[in-house]
Amino acid sequence: MNPKNLNYYDSVAYEASAVIKASPGTVYSITGYNSHSLALWLQLHDFAVLPADNAIPALILKVPADSNFFYDFGQIGRFCLKGIVVCGSTTGPTKTLASAAFWLNIQYK
């Protein structure tokens, strides 16, 4: 049962980035795995397409090497006006695209 009528994005392989929604939307949770041997930053961007390197993310999460992670945005979620894009980055405060290391499950609307 899906009481909030949420959509689900699921990786099909390790990836560096994903355009989850190319229009306004709300993220409710992000679950995943970082397969890289180094800690990486998972960034949430409010864009309809993958932004250029040096873009400033809306949210950053540091994910330890070779580990699972989960982030819950609660009942309200995290609204993105332009679109929902996630990517792995080697830096936190700006986007520096990392290699394909993340496996993701994202709940959004």
N, CA, C and O atoms as CSV, one atom per row, in Angstrom:
chain,resi,resn,atom,element,x,y,z
A,1,MET,N,N,0.849,-1.184,0.000
A,1,MET,CA,C,0.000,0.000,0.000
A,1,MET,C,C,0.891,1.242,0.000
A,1,MET,O,O,1.932,1.278,0.655
A,2,ASN,N,N,0.470,2.234,-0.730
A,2,ASN,CA,C,1.238,3.470,-0.882
A,2,ASN,C,C,0.325,4.642,-0.500
A,2,ASN,O,O,-0.254,5.275,-1.384
A,3,PRO,N,N,0.185,4.943,0.795
A,3,PRO,CA,C,-0.803,5.935,1.249
A,3,PRO,C,C,-0.566,7.351,0.725
A,3,PRO,O,O,-1.523,8.117,0.605
A,4,LYS,N,N,0.657,7.717,0.413
A,4,LYS,CA,C,0.924,9.065,-0.081
A,4,LYS,C,C,0.968,9.122,-1.603
A,4,LYS,O,O,1.208,10.185,-2.176
A,5,ASN,N,N,0.735,7.977,-2.269
A,5,ASN,CA,C,0.835,7.895,-3.716
A,5,ASN,C,C,2.191,8.396,-4.209
A,5,ASN,O,O,2.266,9.189,-5.148
A,6,LEU,N,N,3.253,7.926,-3.571
A,6,LEU,CA,C,4.605,8.345,-3.917
A,6,LEU,C,C,5.114,7.614,-5.142
A,6,LEU,O,O,4.674,6.507,-5.453
A,7,ASN,N,N,6.043,8.246,-5.829
A,7,ASN,CA,C,6.781,7.617,-6.916
A,7,ASN,C,C,8.091,7.103,-6.336
A,7,ASN,O,O,8.567,7.595,-5.313
A,8,TYR,N,N,8.661,6.115,-7.000
A,8,TYR,CA,C,9.915,5.528,-6.541
A,8,TYR,C,C,10.922,5.534,-7.677
A,8,TYR,O,O,10.616,5.131,-8.799
A,9,TYR,N,N,12.124,5.994,-7.375
A,9,TYR,CA,C,13.239,5.900,-8.307
A,9,TYR,C,C,14.183,4.835,-7.767
A,9,TYR,O,O,14.583,4.891,-6.604
A,10,ASP,N,N,14.537,3.871,-8.599
A,10,ASP,CA,C,15.464,2.817,-8.200
A,10,ASP,C,C,16.595,2.728,-9.211
A,10,ASP,O,O,16.350,2.657,-10.415
A,11,SER,N,N,17.826,2.732,-8.730
A,11,SER,CA,C,18.977,2.547,-9.604
A,11,SER,C,C,18.909,1.169,-10.260
A,11,SER,O,O,18.353,0.226,-9.697
A,12,VAL,N,N,19.480,1.070,-11.447
A,12,VAL,CA,C,19.622,-0.230,-12.106
A,12,VAL,C,C,21.096,-0.627,-12.178
A,12,VAL,O,O,21.429,-1.743,-12.577
A,13,ALA,N,N,21.972,0.295,-11.789
A,13,ALA,CA,C,23.417,0.069,-11.720
A,13,ALA,C,C,23.996,1.190,-10.865
A,13,ALA,O,O,23.308,2.168,-10.574
A,14,TYR,N,N,25.256,1.053,-10.461
A,14,TYR,CA,C,25.897,2.163,-9.756
A,14,TYR,C,C,25.879,3.381,-10.665
A,14,TYR,O,O,26.091,3.269,-11.873
A,15,GLU,N,N,25.624,4.542,-10.079
A,15,GLU,CA,C,25.536,5.746,-10.892
A,15,GLU,C,C,26.156,6.939,-10.189
A,15,GLU,O,O,26.280,6.967,-8.965
A,16,ALA,N,N,26.546,7.927,-10.991
A,16,ALA,CA,C,27.141,9.159,-10.473
A,16,ALA,C,C,26.081,10.225,-10.255
A,16,ALA,O,O,26.219,11.075,-9.376
A,17,SER,N,N,25.016,10.178,-11.061
A,17,SER,CA,C,23.960,11.190,-10.956
A,17,SER,C,C,22.666,10.638,-11.529
A,17,SER,O,O,22.661,9.648,-12.261
A,18,ALA,N,N,21.561,11.304,-11.179
A,18,ALA,CA,C,20.258,10.917,-11.705
A,18,ALA,C,C,19.316,12.112,-11.675
A,18,ALA,O,O,19.225,12.825,-10.675
A,19,VAL,N,N,18.621,12.319,-12.781
A,19,VAL,CA,C,17.534,13.302,-12.817
A,19,VAL,C,C,16.293,12.530,-12.388
A,19,VAL,O,O,15.788,11.685,-13.126
A,20,ILE,N,N,15.812,12.827,-11.197
A,20,ILE,CA,C,14.680,12.102,-10.631
A,20,ILE,C,C,13.372,12.644,-11.191
A,20,ILE,O,O,12.459,11.881,-11.508
A,21,LYS,N,N,13.289,13.953,-11.307
A,21,LYS,CA,C,12.078,14.598,-11.839
A,21,LYS,C,C,12.488,15.922,-12.471
A,21,LYS,O,O,13.191,16.717,-11.847
A,22,ALA,N,N,12.054,16.162,-13.703
A,22,ALA,CA,C,12.435,17.374,-14.434
A,22,ALA,C,C,11.386,18.467,-14.309
A,22,ALA,O,O,11.235,19.294,-15.208
A,23,SER,N,N,10.667,18.472,-13.205
A,23,SER,CA,C,9.651,19.488,-12.916
A,23,SER,C,C,9.546,19.578,-11.396
A,23,SER,O,O,10.145,18.766,-10.690
A,24,PRO,N,N,8.790,20.559,-10.878
A,24,PRO,CA,C,8.698,20.691,-9.420
A,24,PRO,C,C,8.277,19.388,-8.743
A,24,PRO,O,O,7.455,18.632,-9.260
A,25,GLY,N,N,8.868,19.150,-7.569
A,25,GLY,CA,C,8.537,17.930,-6.848
A,25,GLY,C,C,9.053,17.961,-5.431
A,25,GLY,O,O,9.753,18.890,-5.029
A,26,THR,N,N,8.702,16.941,-4.680
A,26,THR,CA,C,9.082,16.827,-3.278
A,26,THR,C,C,9.737,15.479,-3.037
A,26,THR,O,O,9.209,14.441,-3.436
A,27,VAL,N,N,10.894,15.500,-2.381
A,27,VAL,CA,C,11.595,14.281,-1.997
A,27,VAL,C,C,11.198,13.940,-0.559
A,27,VAL,O,O,11.194,14.808,0.314
A,28,TYR,N,N,10.862,12.668,-0.322
A,28,TYR,CA,C,10.483,12.236,1.019
A,28,TYR,C,C,11.563,11.397,1.696
A,28,TYR,O,O,11.733,11.470,2.913
A,29,SER,N,N,12.288,10.608,0.921
A,29,SER,CA,C,13.389,9.849,1.516
A,29,SER,C,C,14.381,9.431,0.446
A,29,SER,O,O,14.043,9.287,-0.729
A,30,ILE,N,N,15.615,9.239,0.889
A,30,ILE,CA,C,16.684,8.743,0.024
A,30,ILE,C,C,17.375,7.612,0.779
A,30,ILE,O,O,17.861,7.800,1.894
A,31,THR,N,N,17.411,6.452,0.164
A,31,THR,CA,C,18.096,5.291,0.699
A,31,THR,C,C,19.139,4.889,-0.327
A,31,THR,O,O,18.893,4.994,-1.529
A,32,GLY,N,N,20.295,4.431,0.123
A,32,GLY,CA,C,21.278,4.031,-0.861
A,32,GLY,C,C,22.504,3.370,-0.296
A,32,GLY,O,O,22.582,3.029,0.884
A,33,TYR,N,N,23.462,3.202,-1.187
A,33,TYR,CA,C,24.733,2.562,-0.863
A,33,TYR,C,C,25.840,3.284,-1.615
A,33,TYR,O,O,25.715,3.539,-2.813
A,34,ASN,N,N,26.916,3.613,-0.922
A,34,ASN,CA,C,28.112,4.190,-1.530
A,34,ASN,C,C,29.130,3.071,-1.681
A,34,ASN,O,O,29.658,2.582,-0.682
A,35,SER,N,N,29.419,2.653,-2.918
A,35,SER,CA,C,30.350,1.558,-3.174
A,35,SER,C,C,31.799,2.024,-3.263
A,35,SER,O,O,32.708,1.198,-3.361
A,36,HIS,N,N,32.023,3.320,-3.232
A,36,HIS,CA,C,33.379,3.874,-3.388
A,36,HIS,C,C,34.231,3.580,-2.149
A,36,HIS,O,O,33.706,3.416,-1.048
A,37,SER,N,N,35.533,3.518,-2.341
A,37,SER,CA,C,36.452,3.263,-1.229
A,37,SER,C,C,36.738,4.514,-0.403
A,37,SER,O,O,37.454,4.459,0.596
A,38,LEU,N,N,36.170,5.643,-0.832
A,38,LEU,CA,C,36.299,6.907,-0.096
A,38,LEU,C,C,34.917,7.445,0.241
A,38,LEU,O,O,33.935,7.121,-0.428
A,39,ALA,N,N,34.847,8.265,1.277
A,39,ALA,CA,C,33.590,8.960,1.585
A,39,ALA,C,C,33.266,9.921,0.439
A,39,ALA,O,O,34.162,10.549,-0.126
A,40,LEU,N,N,31.999,10.028,0.106
A,40,LEU,CA,C,31.537,10.954,-0.932
A,40,LEU,C,C,30.380,11.775,-0.379
A,40,LEU,O,O,29.787,11.434,0.644
A,41,TRP,N,N,30.078,12.844,-1.065
A,41,TRP,CA,C,28.921,13.669,-0.732
A,41,TRP,C,C,27.798,13.315,-1.687
A,41,TRP,O,O,27.999,13.279,-2.901
A,42,LEU,N,N,26.615,13.055,-1.147
A,42,LEU,CA,C,25.423,12.925,-1.973
A,42,LEU,C,C,24.760,14.286,-1.960
A,42,LEU,O,O,24.436,14.816,-0.897
A,43,GLN,N,N,24.558,14.847,-3.127
A,43,GLN,CA,C,23.987,16.190,-3.233
A,43,GLN,C,C,22.597,16.144,-3.857
A,43,GLN,O,O,22.348,15.387,-4.796
A,44,LEU,N,N,21.709,16.954,-3.328
A,44,LEU,CA,C,20.382,17.159,-3.898
A,44,LEU,C,C,20.388,18.540,-4.532
A,44,LEU,O,O,20.708,19.535,-3.881
A,45,HIS,N,N,20.029,18.591,-5.817
A,45,HIS,CA,C,20.007,19.859,-6.545
A,45,HIS,C,C,18.587,20.162,-7.002
A,45,HIS,O,O,17.840,19.264,-7.388
A,46,ASP,N,N,18.229,21.435,-6.953
A,46,ASP,CA,C,16.926,21.914,-7.413
A,46,ASP,C,C,17.089,22.379,-8.866
A,46,ASP,O,O,17.119,23.575,-9.154
A,47,PHE,N,N,17.193,21.402,-9.767
A,47,PHE,CA,C,17.368,21.650,-11.205
A,47,PHE,C,C,16.536,20.636,-11.975
A,47,PHE,O,O,16.185,19.588,-11.433
A,48,ALA,N,N,16.215,20.935,-13.239
A,48,ALA,CA,C,15.498,20.006,-14.106
A,48,ALA,C,C,16.468,19.119,-14.891
A,48,ALA,O,O,16.069,18.086,-15.428
A,49,VAL,N,N,17.741,19.523,-14.957
A,49,VAL,CA,C,18.799,18.768,-15.636
A,49,VAL,C,C,20.013,18.728,-14.717
A,49,VAL,O,O,20.087,19.486,-13.750
A,50,LEU,N,N,20.965,17.844,-15.015
A,50,LEU,CA,C,22.179,17.782,-14.208
A,50,LEU,C,C,22.921,19.105,-14.310
A,50,LEU,O,O,23.271,19.529,-15.411
A,51,PRO,N,N,23.167,19.769,-13.177
A,51,PRO,CA,C,23.862,21.057,-13.215
A,51,PRO,C,C,25.356,20.872,-13.510
A,51,PRO,O,O,25.908,19.783,-13.350
A,52,ALA,N,N,25.978,21.942,-13.934
A,52,ALA,CA,C,27.413,21.937,-14.213
A,52,ALA,C,C,28.199,21.794,-12.917
A,52,ALA,O,O,27.694,22.082,-11.833
A,53,ASP,N,N,29.454,21.341,-13.049
A,53,ASP,CA,C,30.324,21.317,-11.877
A,53,ASP,C,C,30.407,22.720,-11.289
A,53,ASP,O,O,30.278,23.712,-12.007
A,54,ASN,N,N,30.619,22.793,-10.005
A,54,ASN,CA,C,30.663,24.012,-9.196
A,54,ASN,C,C,29.286,24.545,-8.825
A,54,ASN,O,O,29.191,25.569,-8.147
A,55,ALA,N,N,28.206,23.870,-9.256
A,55,ALA,CA,C,26.860,24.279,-8.842
A,55,ALA,C,C,26.726,24.073,-7.337
A,55,ALA,O,O,27.332,23.164,-6.769
A,56,ILE,N,N,25.937,24.913,-6.705
A,56,ILE,CA,C,25.717,24.831,-5.261
A,56,ILE,C,C,24.460,23.995,-5.005
A,56,ILE,O,O,23.380,24.338,-5.485
A,57,PRO,N,N,24.596,22.905,-4.254
A,57,PRO,CA,C,23.451,22.033,-4.004
A,57,PRO,C,C,22.460,22.621,-2.998
A,57,PRO,O,O,22.791,23.512,-2.216
A,58,ALA,N,N,21.245,22.096,-3.046
A,58,ALA,CA,C,20.229,22.473,-2.066
A,58,ALA,C,C,20.461,21.753,-0.743
A,58,ALA,O,O,20.078,22.249,0.317
A,59,LEU,N,N,21.092,20.574,-0.809
A,59,LEU,CA,C,21.326,19.760,0.382
A,59,LEU,C,C,22.534,18.873,0.132
A,59,LEU,O,O,22.726,18.382,-0.981
A,60,ILE,N,N,23.350,18.664,1.161
A,60,ILE,CA,C,24.485,17.749,1.056
A,60,ILE,C,C,24.455,16.751,2.208
A,60,ILE,O,O,24.130,17.098,3.343
A,61,LEU,N,N,24.801,15.509,1.893
A,61,LEU,CA,C,24.892,14.447,2.886
A,61,LEU,C,C,26.230,13.748,2.703
A,61,LEU,O,O,26.519,13.251,1.615
A,62,LYS,N,N,27.046,13.702,3.738
A,62,LYS,CA,C,28.314,12.990,3.641
A,62,LYS,C,C,28.051,11.513,3.888
A,62,LYS,O,O,27.467,11.136,4.904
A,63,VAL,N,N,28.491,10.676,2.943
A,63,VAL,CA,C,28.253,9.242,3.020
A,63,VAL,C,C,29.597,8.529,3.156
A,63,VAL,O,O,30.440,8.632,2.265
A,64,PRO,N,N,29.809,7.811,4.256
A,64,PRO,CA,C,31.069,7.093,4.446
A,64,PRO,C,C,31.332,6.079,3.328
A,64,PRO,O,O,30.409,5.639,2.642
A,65,ALA,N,N,32.588,5.723,3.162
A,65,ALA,CA,C,32.982,4.734,2.157
A,65,ALA,C,C,32.308,3.393,2.417
A,65,ALA,O,O,32.091,3.002,3.564
A,66,ASP,N,N,31.982,2.697,1.335
A,66,ASP,CA,C,31.468,1.328,1.406
A,66,ASP,C,C,30.394,1.182,2.485
A,66,ASP,O,O,30.513,0.354,3.388
A,67,SER,N,N,29.340,2.002,2.376
A,67,SER,CA,C,28.309,1.962,3.422
A,67,SER,C,C,26.924,2.291,2.884
A,67,SER,O,O,26.770,2.921,1.838
A,68,ASN,N,N,25.930,1.845,3.629
A,68,ASN,CA,C,24.536,2.164,3.353
A,68,ASN,C,C,24.179,3.475,4.035
A,68,ASN,O,O,24.831,3.879,4.999
A,69,PHE,N,N,23.137,4.140,3.531
A,69,PHE,CA,C,22.671,5.362,4.159
A,69,PHE,C,C,21.167,5.506,3.951
A,69,PHE,O,O,20.581,4.899,3.054
A,70,PHE,N,N,20.559,6.328,4.809
A,70,PHE,CA,C,19.129,6.616,4.716
A,70,PHE,C,C,18.902,8.028,5.216
A,70,PHE,O,O,19.433,8.417,6.256
A,71,TYR,N,N,18.121,8.791,4.486
A,71,TYR,CA,C,17.760,10.126,4.931
A,71,TYR,C,C,16.262,10.297,4.741
A,71,TYR,O,O,15.740,10.096,3.644
A,72,ASP,N,N,15.572,10.668,5.814
A,72,ASP,CA,C,14.127,10.842,5.802
A,72,ASP,C,C,13.802,12.326,5.939
A,72,ASP,O,O,14.237,12.977,6.889
A,73,PHE,N,N,13.048,12.850,5.002
A,73,PHE,CA,C,12.667,14.266,5.025
A,73,PHE,C,C,11.350,14.487,5.758
A,73,PHE,O,O,10.842,15.608,5.786
A,74,GLY,N,N,10.794,13.438,6.349
A,74,GLY,CA,C,9.585,13.569,7.150
A,74,GLY,C,C,8.322,13.718,6.320
A,74,GLY,O,O,8.333,13.542,5.101
A,75,GLN,N,N,7.229,14.047,7.008
A,75,GLN,CA,C,5.909,14.165,6.374
A,75,GLN,C,C,5.836,15.280,5.339
A,75,GLN,O,O,5.121,15.163,4.344
A,76,ILE,N,N,6.570,16.354,5.572
A,76,ILE,CA,C,6.519,17.511,4.665
A,76,ILE,C,C,7.407,17.306,3.445
A,76,ILE,O,O,7.075,17.762,2.351
A,77,GLY,N,N,8.529,16.623,3.627
A,77,GLY,CA,C,9.446,16.397,2.523
A,77,GLY,C,C,10.298,17.621,2.234
A,77,GLY,O,O,10.214,18.638,2.923
A,78,ARG,N,N,11.119,17.501,1.200
A,78,ARG,CA,C,11.989,18.615,0.757
A,78,ARG,C,C,11.547,19.003,-0.636
A,78,ARG,O,O,11.768,18.262,-1.594
A,79,PHE,N,N,10.910,20.187,-0.754
A,79,PHE,CA,C,10.375,20.651,-2.031
A,79,PHE,C,C,11.479,21.208,-2.915
A,79,PHE,O,O,12.377,21.903,-2.439
A,80,CYS,N,N,11.407,20.903,-4.195
A,80,CYS,CA,C,12.325,21.442,-5.202
A,80,CYS,C,C,11.482,22.120,-6.283
A,80,CYS,O,O,10.630,21.477,-6.896
A,81,LEU,N,N,11.709,23.382,-6.513
A,81,LEU,CA,C,10.893,24.190,-7.423
A,81,LEU,C,C,11.121,23.854,-8.898
A,81,LEU,O,O,10.164,23.830,-9.672
A,82,LYS,N,N,12.361,23.596,-9.298
A,82,LYS,CA,C,12.682,23.371,-10.715
A,82,LYS,C,C,12.682,21.904,-11.100
A,82,LYS,O,O,12.284,21.553,-12.211
A,83,GLY,N,N,13.120,21.053,-10.201
A,83,GLY,CA,C,13.232,19.625,-10.474
A,83,GLY,C,C,14.069,18.976,-9.392
A,83,GLY,O,O,14.583,19.652,-8.501
A,84,ILE,N,N,14.203,17.660,-9.473
A,84,ILE,CA,C,14.939,16.901,-8.466
A,84,ILE,C,C,16.090,16.174,-9.147
A,84,ILE,O,O,15.875,15.298,-9.986
A,85,VAL,N,N,17.312,16.542,-8.780
A,85,VAL,CA,C,18.513,15.901,-9.302
A,85,VAL,C,C,19.391,15.513,-8.126
A,85,VAL,O,O,19.581,16.308,-7.206
A,86,VAL,N,N,19.927,14.298,-8.145
A,86,VAL,CA,C,20.890,13.875,-7.138
A,86,VAL,C,C,22.184,13.495,-7.833
A,86,VAL,O,O,22.181,13.008,-8.964
A,87,CYS,N,N,23.288,13.726,-7.142
A,87,CYS,CA,C,24.574,13.316,-7.701
A,87,CYS,C,C,25.575,13.075,-6.589
A,87,CYS,O,O,25.447,13.605,-5.485
A,88,GLY,N,N,26.566,12.269,-6.902
A,88,GLY,CA,C,27.684,12.050,-6.009
A,88,GLY,C,C,28.749,13.073,-6.318
A,88,GLY,O,O,29.004,13.385,-7.481
A,89,SER,N,N,29.369,13.595,-5.283
A,89,SER,CA,C,30.383,14.626,-5.454
A,89,SER,C,C,31.566,14.332,-4.544
A,89,SER,O,O,31.411,13.768,-3.460
A,90,THR,N,N,32.745,14.721,-5.001
A,90,THR,CA,C,33.938,14.574,-4.170
A,90,THR,C,C,34.107,15.754,-3.232
A,90,THR,O,O,34.982,15.735,-2.366
A,91,THR,N,N,33.279,16.784,-3.391
A,91,THR,CA,C,33.297,17.954,-2.512
A,91,THR,C,C,31.882,18.217,-2.018
A,91,THR,O,O,30.914,17.889,-2.704
A,92,GLY,N,N,31.754,18.803,-0.842
A,92,GLY,CA,C,30.444,19.047,-0.256
A,92,GLY,C,C,29.749,20.305,-0.738
A,92,GLY,O,O,28.628,20.225,-1.241
A,93,PRO,N,N,30.383,21.478,-0.599
A,93,PRO,CA,C,29.676,22.728,-0.848
A,93,PRO,C,C,29.421,23.064,-2.308
A,93,PRO,O,O,28.574,23.908,-2.604
A,94,THR,N,N,30.131,22.426,-3.222
A,94,THR,CA,C,29.889,22.618,-4.651
A,94,THR,C,C,29.980,21.271,-5.351
A,94,THR,O,O,30.602,20.341,-4.837
A,95,LYS,N,N,29.366,21.163,-6.518
A,95,LYS,CA,C,29.342,19.897,-7.246
A,95,LYS,C,C,30.662,19.650,-7.964
A,95,LYS,O,O,31.116,20.474,-8.758
A,96,THR,N,N,31.267,18.513,-7.674
A,96,THR,CA,C,32.408,17.984,-8.408
A,96,THR,C,C,32.072,16.521,-8.624
A,96,THR,O,O,32.314,15.685,-7.753
A,97,LEU,N,N,31.514,16.214,-9.783
A,97,LEU,CA,C,30.935,14.896,-10.034
A,97,LEU,C,C,31.926,13.772,-9.750
A,97,LEU,O,O,33.051,13.768,-10.250
A,98,ALA,N,N,31.481,12.827,-8.941
A,98,ALA,CA,C,32.282,11.651,-8.587
A,98,ALA,C,C,32.026,10.545,-9.614
A,98,ALA,O,O,31.187,10.688,-10.503
A,99,SER,N,N,32.753,9.460,-9.478
A,99,SER,CA,C,32.531,8.302,-10.345
A,99,SER,C,C,31.207,7.631,-9.976
A,99,SER,O,O,30.605,7.951,-8.951
A,100,ALA,N,N,30.769,6.716,-10.803
A,100,ALA,CA,C,29.509,5.998,-10.568
A,100,ALA,C,C,29.672,5.073,-9.371
A,100,ALA,O,O,30.219,3.978,-9.499
A,101,ALA,N,N,29.200,5.508,-8.211
A,101,ALA,CA,C,29.410,4.756,-6.976
A,101,ALA,C,C,28.145,4.566,-6.150
A,101,ALA,O,O,28.157,3.792,-5.193
A,102,PHE,N,N,27.053,5.249,-6.490
A,102,PHE,CA,C,25.848,5.204,-5.666
A,102,PHE,C,C,24.780,4.293,-6.256
A,102,PHE,O,O,24.540,4.284,-7.463
A,103,TRP,N,N,24.150,3.533,-5.377
A,103,TRP,CA,C,22.929,2.785,-5.689
A,103,TRP,C,C,21.844,3.489,-4.894
A,103,TRP,O,O,21.986,3.657,-3.683
A,104,LEU,N,N,20.754,3.909,-5.548
A,104,LEU,CA,C,19.771,4.783,-4.910
A,104,LEU,C,C,18.349,4.235,-4.973
A,104,LEU,O,O,17.967,3.569,-5.935
A,105,ASN,N,N,17.588,4.525,-3.947
A,105,ASN,CA,C,16.148,4.385,-3.923
A,105,ASN,C,C,15.612,5.691,-3.374
A,105,ASN,O,O,15.946,6.081,-2.255
A,106,ILE,N,N,14.783,6.371,-4.154
A,106,ILE,CA,C,14.284,7.687,-3.748
A,106,ILE,C,C,12.763,7.689,-3.840
A,106,ILE,O,O,12.187,7.296,-4.855
A,107,GLN,N,N,12.128,8.137,-2.765
A,107,GLN,CA,C,10.691,8.308,-2.749
A,107,GLN,C,C,10.395,9.777,-2.971
A,107,GLN,O,O,10.948,10.638,-2.287
A,108,TYR,N,N,9.528,10.064,-3.923
A,108,TYR,CA,C,9.245,11.459,-4.283
A,108,TYR,C,C,7.833,11.589,-4.830
A,108,TYR,O,O,7.151,10.599,-5.097
A,109,LYS,N,N,7.422,12.816,-4.985
A,109,LYS,CA,C,6.102,13.110,-5.555
A,109,LYS,C,C,6.238,14.309,-6.464
A,109,LYS,O,O,5.254,14.746,-7.060
